[in-house]
């Protein structure tokens, strides 16, 4: 059984009779169920069969790629879906409650209602898909690893450019160029490449600010590869590092590595957060770590589970999370260290191979 058919069959468990079907509109969920990534594709799942609807631009690709759904080239999406629903005696569609605009929802509602089809937009479909996407298949793990490998190649090369006199923007542009040269379709998010006092900003934006000797330089970077993201943060020192910066760096490093040691199946996500947060709090920097310790990664750069004080998800084998504590000292500097890891039964596998010991470039 293919990975896509397995996912479709699991979703079918939401259907208790033939009069109901699932209508999936989110681009990434469509990709997850069909293997076809495009902005116009929609999936319809009945108890008997699954369909992928695409327009003329994508029909050839869809027919070549998608083997577990019948591919239909639509002329009028809702009319064509209604026709298939009639064929299967479907009069109720479940639609995702997440990642759909209010305008799109009301458009679908009006159109399907006019054809005698009810639309249900409770959380059941979105939650089911989200829960499926929590656990990564072997194929997904391989894609995440490739995304990380691309990121590391670019990171190792760009380290040679981080020096006094260069700008943050120059490093950002070069990183993005290298990521794409090495195989990324895009960056996972707007790259963070910031120096000096700006490293106290968890989501600082690179600008024409110049790197100076003695600065910390933080890079939060990632690659998008065949729909899957990587996420990694490293902080390096430029030219030299004083004792205070080194002390803060080592506190964050201890918080990160100690939390990683606790990652395994059966542990609550909030427990991972608490371990890293306690180390930072006990060092006297409780007010300087205000974000979650981590998050899930996959088709989205931020997805479940949330590794935070409120993260009640129990980690299971083959979930993917980040562990990224930090300390941010306003108007001085900041440090964040982040790895993306695969949860295993008795531990974890780190997608990253790069050292986390403080580097002076």
N, C-alpha and C positions, 0 to 999 in steps of 0.2 A: 504493500500500500504506500502510495506517495505521501510525502509530508503534507501536501495541500489537501488531499482527500481525507487524511486523518483529521485535519483541522475542521474541514467542512462537516464531517460526520459528528465531531464533538459538538459543534454548534447546533446540529439538528436536534440535539437533546432538549433544546428549548421549545421545540414544536411538539404539542401533544395531540394534534390531529391535522388532517390534510387541508383544512380550511385556512391554515396559517402558514406564513412564510417569513423569511428574514430578508430585509432589504439593506444592504451595506453600501454606504456612500463615501465613507472616509477613505481618502486616497491610500493611506498606509495600510488600512485594514483590507482594502481590495487587493493590494499587493500581497499581503500576508496570506490571503485565501486563494489567490490565483497565480501568483508569480509574475503578474503584469503590472508594471508601474507606469500609470499615466493619469493625467488630471481629470479625465472624463469617464473613466471606467466605473461601473457599478456592478455589484454582485447580487443576485437573487437566489436564495436557497429555499427550496420546497422540501417536503419529506421525501419526494421521489428523485429530485434532480437539482443540480446547481447550474446557474447560468452566469456568464460574464457578458455584460452589454458594453460595447465600445462604439465610437463613431468611426467614420471612414478612415481617419488619419492613422488609427492604431489597429485596424482589423487584421492586417497581414501579420504584424508582430504578435498580436494576441493569439491567432490561430497556430502560430509556430511555437509559442511558449506555453500556453494554457492547455493542459491535457485532462483536467479534472472537472472542467465546467464546459457546457456547450456555449460556444462563442456566438454572439448575435450582434450584427451591425445595426445599431438603432438609427431610425430616422427621426422619430419623436419618442423620447425616452419613456415618459410615463404611459403613453399609448401602447408602446411595444411591450412594456412590462405588464400592463393590464391585460394584454392579449395572452401572454404566457400564464398569468394568474388565472384567467378564465379557463384555459386548457387544463389546469390542475385543480380547478374548483376552489381557488384561494380567494377569500374575501377579507382577510386581515393581514396587514404587513407590520412587522416589528422593525423600527428604524432606530439607529443609534441616537442616544441623547447627547453624546459628546461630539465636539468638532463639527457641528452643523450650525450654520447661521440661522437666525430666526426667520430671515427672508426665505431661505431655501426650504426650511421646514413648512412654513405656511404655503409655499408654492406647491410642494408635494401634497400637503394635506388637502388643499383645494382641488388639485388635479385628480388625486386618487378617490376622494370622496365623490366627485362627480361621476366616477365610473363604478360606484358601488363598493369601493374597497376602503375599509377602515385603516387608519394609521395609528399605531401604538408607539409612543416615544418615552416609555418608562426607562429605567436604567438597566433593565435585564440584559439586553443585547450588548450594550457597551461594557458592562461588568463582565459578561462571559468572555468577550473577546480580550479584554484587558487581562483577565486571569489566565487565558490561554497564552497570551504573549509574555507573561511572567517567566515561563519556563522555556528556555531556549533549546532548539533542536541542534543536532550535530552540525547541520548545514549553517545555521545561524551563528553558532560559536565560531565556525571557520571564517565566516564573513567578518565578524567582530574582530577576530585576531588579525585578519588582513588589514582592516582599517587601522588597528593599532600599529602594525608593522610599518605601514605607510607613514604614520605620524612620527614614529621613532626615526625613520630614515631622514625625514625633513628636519626634525629637531636636532639630530646629531650634526647635520650639515650647517644649520643656521647658527649653532653655537659659535662657529668661527667668525660670525659677523657681529656678535654682541661685544661692543667695545666703546670706550669713550669717544664721543663725537658722532656716533650713529644716532639716528632717530628711532623712536618707537615705531613709527609708521613704516620705515624702511624694513624693519625686521618683520612686521606683519605682512607686508606685501611679498617679501621674499619667502616667508613660510607658506603662504597660500600658493605661490607659484610652484614651490617644491612639492607640496602635497599633491597638486594636480599632475605634475610631471611624473610622480611616483605611482599614480594610479587612482587618486581620489576623484570622484565626480564633482565634489564640492567640499567646502569646509563644513564641519558639524554645526558650527555656530559662528558668530562674529568673534574672530580670534582676539584673545586678550594678550597683548605684549606691552607691558608697562614697566616703567623704571622709577627708581627713587621714591619720593613721597607718594606717588600715585599707587604704589603697591599696597597702600593701606585701603584702597578701594577694591572690594571683592570683585566688582564687575567694571573695573576701570576701562576706559576706551583709549586705544593708542592714538597718538597725535604726533605732531612734529616736535614734541619735547625731546630734548637731547639726553642721551645716556652719559652719566658721569662716573668717574672712578669712585669706588666705594659704594655705589648704588647696589641695591638688590634689584634684580630683573625677574619679573614673574611672567611665565607663559602658560596660559590655559588654552589648550589647542586640541583639535580633533579632526578626523577625516570622515567623510561620508563615502562609503564603498558599497555599491549595489544595494543601496537603501539603508545600510546599517552604519551606526555611528561609533566612533571611539571618543574617549574623553580622558585627558591627562593634564596635570599641572605640575610644573617644576619651577622652583625659585633658585636662581643662581646669583652669585656675587660677582661684581665687575671690578677686576683689578685687585681688590683687597676686601677684607671683612673685619670689622671691629668686634670686640668681645661681646658687646650687647646684642648685635645682630646675630652673632653665632649662637648666643644663648637662646634667643627666641626661636631661631631655626631648629635647634635641637629639641626644644619643648614640642614644637609642632611635629617634628619627625617622630618623637617618642609617642605622641598621641596617635599618629597615623599608623605606625607599625604595631603598636599594642592593640589598637582596634582591629587591625587586620588579623592578628593572631586569634581573635575570638570569632572570626567569620566561619560559619559552618552551618549545615542543615540543622534545623531545629531551634536556632537562636532567633529571638525577636529582633527586628531591625532597630528598635529603640535601645536595646542593650548595647549594640555596636556604637550607637551615638553616645550613650552614657559613658562608655569607656574612654573615648577620645575627649569628651567634654570634661570629665572629671580630672583628667591629667592637666588640661589647660586651666580649669578653674582652680585646682590645687596649687598651681604655679602662680596664681594671683592675677590671671587674665580673663576672668569670667565675663567681663564686659566687652571683651575684644574678640569674641567668637559668637557671632549672631546668626549664622546660617546653619542649615542642616549639615550633618556629617557626610551625607551622600544621597544617591538616588539611583533608580534603575536606569538602564541604558538598553537600547535596541533599535527599533525602527524610529523611535523618538529619542532625542538626546536626554530628555527628562521624562521618565515614566515610572510607574510603580515598580518596586516598592520605594517608599520614602524612608530614608535612614535619618530619622529625626527623633526628638523626644516623644512625639506622638505617633511614631511609626510602629503600628501594631501588627504588621505582616510578619509571619513566622517564615524565616528564610528556608528555602527548599533547594535541593540539588538542581543545578543548572539555571538558577536565577543569576542575573548579572547586575552588580551594583558598583558604585564608586565609593571610595573612602577618601574624604578630602577636608580634613580639619584645617583651620587657619587661625592666625592671630593678626589683627589689624590695629595698628597704633596710629591714631589720627594725626595727620600732618607729619608723620615720621617715616614709617615704612610698614610693610606687611609681609607675611609668609603664608603660602598655601602649598600643600603637597597632595597630589591626587593620583590614585591608581584606579583602574577599572578591573574588577576581579570576577571570576566565576565561582559561585558557591558550590562546594562539593560536600559529600556526606560527612567527612571528618576534617574539613578545612576549606581551602580555596585554591584556585589557580589564578595567578596574576597574569593578565594579558601583557603587562608591561615588563620589559627586561632591563630597563635603564636603572642605574644606580640612583639612590636618593641621598647619598652622602653629599654634603655641601660642596658644590663645584665653584671654584674661582676661575672665571674666564678672563 
